[in-house]
Amino acid sequence: MSGIVSVGVPAPGFALPDQNDHTVKLADYKGKWVILYFYPKDDTPGCTTEACEFTDGLKSLEKLNAVVLGVSADSTESHRKFIKKHSLKVTLLSDVDHAMMEKYGVWQLKKNYGKESMGIVRTTYLIDPDGKVARVWEKVSAAGHAEVVKAALAELKKK
């Protein structure tokens, strides 16, 4: 089990199905900023808040040359229902076997009410146009997070 991927290193490549069962690869976004956020489960309160806030801010993020990709272990069918129910505009990727999450270090042992189990730790990566990790947010609190990411992206683009 590897740890969280560090700032400055190349982001691990991936090829995962999106909500429409099309394969999405990190390499598809060379030359763009990629906001890659990992979340525990479709249609749960925090995950819905985060997805809706990224959807609400999508136009301004696109103006900053960024794409938003959400990743969970839910099926593509679950993603379609989640998107439809909440009118989401972000792309959601399905990592049912956790392989990508393990590469990024977000599939971890979690404690909930004294019980331990493996799960997704809400984490966001900002990947620069050259494919390197520019920023990492660990153990994210969903509400307001999309604005924090947008502000960081705007700041990094000024440099």
Backbone as numpy.savetxt, mean C-alpha at the origin, in Angstrom:
# Nx Ny Nz CAx CAy CAz Cx Cy Cz
12.15 -14.71 8.02 11.30 -13.52 8.02 12.19 -12.28 8.02
12.05 -11.45 7.03 12.89 -10.27 6.95 12.18 -9.09 7.60
12.96 -8.06 7.90 12.40 -6.86 8.50 11.87 -5.91 7.43
11.41 -4.77 7.89 10.90 -3.73 7.01 12.02 -3.31 6.05
11.67 -3.09 4.80 12.63 -2.64 3.80 13.02 -1.19 4.10
14.31 -0.90 4.04 14.83 0.41 4.46 14.79 1.46 3.36
14.79 2.71 3.79 14.89 3.85 2.89 16.23 3.78 2.16
16.21 4.10 0.86 17.44 4.15 0.07 17.76 2.88 -0.69
17.09 1.78 -0.35 17.35 0.53 -1.06 16.31 0.33 -2.17
16.67 -0.46 -3.19 15.66 -0.74 -4.22 14.46 -1.47 -3.62
13.27 -1.04 -3.99 12.05 -1.70 -3.52 11.98 -3.09 -4.14
11.62 -4.10 -3.37 11.49 -5.45 -3.94 10.45 -5.46 -5.06
10.80 -6.12 -6.15 9.86 -6.24 -7.27 8.70 -7.13 -6.90
7.62 -6.99 -7.64 6.45 -7.84 -7.41 5.62 -7.92 -8.68
4.79 -8.94 -8.74 3.81 -9.11 -9.80 2.59 -9.76 -9.14
1.55 -8.95 -8.95 0.35 -9.41 -8.25 -0.90 -9.06 -9.05
-1.99 -9.83 -8.87 -3.23 -9.49 -9.55 -3.93 -8.30 -8.87
-4.47 -7.40 -9.70 -5.27 -6.31 -9.14 -6.73 -6.75 -9.04
-7.60 -5.83 -8.69 -9.01 -6.16 -8.49 -9.68 -6.70 -9.76
-9.09 -6.44 -10.91 -9.65 -6.93 -12.19 -8.91 -8.15 -12.71
-8.10 -8.76 -11.85 -7.30 -9.93 -12.20 -6.25 -9.66 -13.28
-5.82 -8.40 -13.40 -4.72 -8.05 -14.29 -3.45 -8.04 -13.45
-2.35 -8.56 -14.01 -1.09 -8.57 -13.28 -0.48 -7.18 -13.26
-0.13 -6.73 -12.07 0.51 -5.43 -11.87 1.91 -5.69 -11.35
2.89 -5.03 -11.98 4.29 -5.18 -11.57 4.83 -3.82 -11.15
5.73 -3.83 -10.19 6.38 -2.58 -9.80 7.06 -1.95 -11.01
7.68 -2.77 -11.85 8.39 -2.28 -13.04 7.47 -1.50 -13.99
6.17 -1.74 -13.93 5.21 -1.01 -14.78 5.21 0.48 -14.47
5.69 0.86 -13.28 5.58 2.24 -12.82 6.92 2.97 -12.78
7.91 2.46 -13.51 9.21 3.15 -13.58 8.96 4.57 -14.08
9.58 5.54 -13.42 9.39 6.93 -13.80 8.27 7.62 -13.02
7.56 6.87 -12.20 6.49 7.44 -11.37 6.80 7.19 -9.90
6.21 8.00 -9.05 6.24 7.74 -7.61 5.17 6.70 -7.33
5.47 5.74 -6.48 4.50 4.71 -6.12 4.24 4.78 -4.61
2.98 4.97 -4.28 2.56 4.90 -2.88 2.02 3.49 -2.70
2.76 2.68 -1.98 2.42 1.27 -1.79 2.02 1.09 -0.34
0.71 0.89 -0.14 0.27 0.75 1.25 -0.30 -0.64 1.50
0.11 -1.21 2.61 -0.33 -2.53 3.03 -1.37 -2.35 4.13
-2.48 -3.07 4.01 -3.55 -2.92 4.99 -4.10 -4.31 5.33
-4.65 -4.47 6.54 -5.06 -5.80 7.00 -6.24 -6.45 6.27
-7.35 -5.73 6.05 -8.53 -6.42 5.53 -9.50 -5.47 4.86
-10.03 -5.90 3.71 -11.05 -5.12 3.01 -12.25 -4.87 3.91
-12.83 -3.69 3.76 -14.12 -3.34 4.36 -14.14 -3.43 5.89
-13.01 -3.17 6.52 -12.99 -3.02 7.98 -12.83 -1.51 8.24
-13.18 -1.02 9.42 -13.22 0.44 9.62 -11.95 1.20 9.25
-10.80 0.80 9.80 -9.56 1.53 9.51 -9.15 1.42 8.05
-9.31 0.24 7.49 -8.91 0.02 6.10 -9.82 0.79 5.14
-11.08 0.90 5.49 -12.02 1.68 4.68 -11.66 3.16 4.75
-11.36 3.65 5.94 -10.95 5.05 6.10 -9.73 5.35 5.24
-8.72 4.49 5.33 -7.47 4.71 4.58 -7.72 4.69 3.07
-8.47 3.70 2.59 -8.74 3.59 1.15 -9.56 4.78 0.65
-10.54 5.21 1.44 -11.37 6.37 1.04 -10.55 7.65 1.02
-9.66 7.83 1.99 -8.83 9.03 2.01 -7.84 9.05 0.84
-7.27 7.89 0.49 -6.39 7.85 -0.68 -7.21 8.12 -1.95
-8.42 7.61 -2.01 -9.29 7.87 -3.17 -9.60 9.36 -3.27
-9.96 9.97 -2.13 -10.28 11.40 -2.13 -9.10 12.26 -2.58
-7.88 11.83 -2.25 -6.69 12.60 -2.60 -6.02 12.18 -3.90
-6.64 11.23 -4.60 -5.98 10.63 -5.77 -5.63 11.65 -6.85
-6.55 12.56 -7.16 -6.29 13.55 -8.23 -5.05 14.38 -7.90
-4.94 14.85 -6.65 -3.77 15.66 -6.29 -2.49 14.82 -6.25
-2.61 13.55 -5.90 -1.43 12.66 -5.93 -1.00 12.40 -7.38
-1.96 12.22 -8.26 -1.63 12.01 -9.68 -0.93 13.24 -10.26
-1.30 14.43 -9.80 -0.63 15.67 -10.26 0.82 15.69 -9.82
1.13 14.94 -8.75 2.51 14.82 -8.26 3.23 13.62 -8.90
2.64 13.07 -9.98 3.21 11.93 -10.72 3.26 10.66 -9.86
2.21 10.45 -9.07 2.18 9.28 -8.19 0.99 8.38 -8.49
1.18 7.09 -8.22 0.09 6.12 -8.28 -0.07 5.54 -6.87
-1.27 5.07 -6.57 -1.55 4.48 -5.26 -1.93 3.02 -5.44
-1.20 2.15 -4.76 -1.47 0.72 -4.79 -1.67 0.22 -3.36
-2.84 -0.33 -3.09 -3.11 -0.93 -1.79 -2.92 -2.43 -1.89
-2.38 -3.05 -0.84 -2.12 -4.49 -0.86 -2.67 -5.13 0.41
-3.43 -6.21 0.23 -3.86 -7.03 1.37 -3.87 -8.48 0.93
-4.20 -9.36 1.86 -4.27 -10.79 1.55 -5.66 -11.18 1.03
-6.54 -10.21 0.87 -7.89 -10.51 0.38 -7.85 -10.92 -1.09
-8.87 -11.65 -1.51 -8.97 -12.09 -2.90 -9.32 -10.92 -3.82
-9.11 -11.11 -5.11 -9.49 -10.07 -6.08 -11.00 -9.84 -6.04
-11.76 -10.89 -5.81 -13.22 -10.74 -5.70 -13.59 -9.87 -4.51
-12.93 -10.08 -3.38 -13.16 -9.25 -2.20 -12.82 -7.79 -2.52
-11.71 -7.56 -3.22 -11.31 -6.20 -3.61 -12.40 -5.55 -4.47
-12.95 -6.30 -5.42 -14.00 -5.74 -6.30 -15.21 -5.29 -5.48
-15.61 -6.11 -4.52 -16.76 -5.76 -3.67 -16.45 -4.52 -2.82
-15.25 -4.46 -2.28 -14.80 -3.34 -1.44 -14.81 -2.05 -2.27
-14.26 -2.11 -3.48 -14.20 -0.95 -4.37 -15.61 -0.48 -4.72
-16.46 -1.43 -5.08 -17.83 -1.07 -5.47 -18.59 -0.45 -4.30
-18.51 -1.05 -3.15 -19.26 -0.59 -1.97 -18.88 0.84 -1.58
-17.59 1.19 -1.73 -17.11 2.49 -1.25 -16.67 3.42 -2.39
-16.96 3.06 -3.64 -16.59 3.88 -4.82 -15.11 4.25 -4.81
-14.27 3.27 -4.52 -12.83 3.51 -4.45 -12.24 3.68 -5.85
-11.20 4.49 -5.94 -10.51 4.72 -7.22 -9.07 4.21 -7.20
-8.61 3.73 -6.06 -7.24 3.22 -5.96 -7.18 1.79 -6.50
-5.99 1.38 -6.90 -5.77 0.01 -7.35 -5.46 -0.85 -6.13
-6.15 -1.99 -6.02 -5.92 -2.90 -4.91 -5.32 -4.20 -5.43
-4.23 -4.62 -4.80 -3.53 -5.84 -5.20 -3.79 -6.95 -4.19
-3.83 -8.16 -4.70 -4.13 -9.33 -3.88 -2.87 -10.18 -3.69
-2.45 -10.33 -2.44 -1.27 -11.13 -2.09 -1.72 -12.24 -1.13
-2.51 -13.17 -1.66 -3.13 -14.19 -0.81 -2.12 -15.12 -0.14
-0.97 -15.34 -0.75 0.02 -16.23 -0.12 1.07 -15.47 0.71
0.92 -14.14 0.81 1.77 -13.27 1.64 3.21 -13.16 1.15
3.53 -13.65 -0.03 4.92 -13.64 -0.50 5.48 -12.22 -0.60
4.69 -11.32 -1.18 5.17 -9.94 -1.31 5.25 -9.28 0.06
4.26 -9.54 0.91 4.26 -8.94 2.25 5.48 -9.38 3.04
5.88 -10.63 2.86 7.07 -11.11 3.55 8.31 -10.41 3.01
8.38 -10.18 1.70 9.52 -9.46 1.11 9.64 -8.05 1.70
8.48 -7.41 1.92 8.48 -6.05 2.44 8.50 -5.99 3.97
8.44 -7.15 4.62 8.55 -7.21 6.07 7.29 -6.78 6.83
6.13 -6.82 6.17 4.90 -6.36 6.83 4.02 -7.52 7.32
4.39 -8.76 6.99 3.68 -9.95 7.49 4.39 -10.33 8.77
3.78 -10.00 9.91 4.46 -10.13 11.20 3.57 -10.79 12.25
4.22 -11.21 13.32 3.50 -11.74 14.47 2.84 -10.57 15.18
1.52 -10.68 15.35 0.76 -9.61 16.01 0.08 -10.18 17.25
-0.14 -9.30 18.22 -0.87 -9.69 19.44 -2.19 -8.93 19.46
-3.26 -9.67 19.71 -4.57 -9.05 19.82 -5.31 -9.71 20.97
-5.64 -8.94 21.97 -6.32 -9.47 23.15 -5.58 -10.68 23.72
-4.25 -10.58 23.75 -3.44 -11.65 24.33 -3.16 -12.83 23.42
-3.81 -12.86 22.26 -3.56 -13.96 21.31 -2.55 -13.51 20.27
-1.66 -14.43 19.93 -0.67 -14.13 18.89 -1.08 -14.80 17.59
-0.92 -14.06 16.49 -1.17 -14.63 15.17 -0.41 -13.82 14.13
-0.18 -14.42 13.00 0.49 -13.71 11.91 -0.52 -12.82 11.22
-0.07 -11.63 10.82 -0.97 -10.71 10.13 -0.22 -9.56 9.50
-0.97 -8.72 8.84 -0.40 -7.57 8.13 -0.32 -6.39 9.07
0.88 -5.82 9.19 1.06 -4.60 9.96 0.90 -3.44 8.97
-0.06 -2.56 9.25 -0.36 -1.44 8.35 0.90 -0.61 8.14
1.41 -0.63 6.93 2.68 0.02 6.57 2.55 0.64 5.19
3.18 1.79 4.99 3.18 2.44 3.68 4.61 2.71 3.24
4.86 2.42 1.96 6.15 2.73 1.34 5.93 3.77 0.25
6.81 4.74 0.19 6.84 5.69 -0.92 8.08 5.33 -1.73
7.84 4.93 -2.97 8.92 4.46 -3.85 9.16 5.52 -4.92
10.41 5.90 -5.10 10.72 6.98 -6.04 10.69 6.48 -7.49
10.77 7.42 -8.45 10.67 7.03 -9.87 11.77 6.08 -10.35
12.87 5.97 -9.58 13.94 5.03 -9.93 13.76 3.67 -9.25
12.67 3.51 -8.48 12.40 2.23 -7.84 13.04 2.05 -6.47
13.53 3.15 -5.89 14.14 3.06 -4.55 13.13 3.54 -3.50
13.23 2.95 -2.32 12.36 3.34 -1.21 12.78 4.73 -0.73
11.84 5.68 -0.78 12.13 7.06 -0.38 11.64 7.35 1.04
10.58 6.66 1.47 10.00 6.88 2.79 9.27 5.63 3.24
9.24 5.39 4.54 8.50 4.26 5.11 7.73 4.75 6.33
6.46 4.37 6.39 5.63 4.63 7.57 5.23 3.27 8.12
5.60 3.00 9.37 5.26 1.72 10.00 4.13 1.92 11.01
3.37 0.85 11.22 2.27 0.85 12.20 1.42 2.11 12.04
0.97 2.33 10.82 0.22 3.51 10.43 -1.14 3.58 11.12
-1.52 4.79 11.50 -2.88 5.06 11.94 -3.62 5.56 10.70
-4.73 4.91 10.35 -5.38 5.14 9.06 -5.88 6.57 8.84
-6.57 7.13 9.80 -7.18 8.45 9.62 -6.10 9.52 9.46
-6.17 10.27 8.36 -5.22 11.34 8.09 -3.93 10.90 7.43
-3.74 9.61 7.27 -2.47 9.11 6.72 -2.24 9.55 5.27
-3.28 9.54 4.45 -3.12 9.91 3.03 -2.56 11.34 2.90
-3.01 12.24 3.78 -2.51 13.63 3.75 -1.04 13.68 4.14
-0.65 12.88 5.11 0.76 12.83 5.56 1.65 12.36 4.40
1.19 11.33 3.68 1.95 10.80 2.55 2.04 11.86 1.44
0.94 12.52 1.16 0.93 13.55 0.11 1.90 14.68 0.46
1.91 15.11 1.71 2.82 16.18 2.14 4.27 15.74 1.99
4.58 14.51 2.36 5.95 14.00 2.23 6.37 13.93 0.77
5.45 13.49 -0.08 5.74 13.40 -1.52 6.01 14.79 -2.08
5.17 15.75 -1.74 5.35 17.12 -2.23 6.71 17.67 -1.78
7.09 17.38 -0.55 8.38 17.83 -0.01 9.55 17.16 -0.76
9.46 15.86 -0.98 10.54 15.14 -1.68 10.68 15.62 -3.14
9.56 15.96 -3.75 9.63 16.43 -5.15 10.30 17.79 -5.27
10.30 18.57 -4.20 10.94 19.89 -4.21 12.46 19.77 -4.22
12.96 18.64 -3.69 14.42 18.46 -3.54 15.08 18.22 -4.88
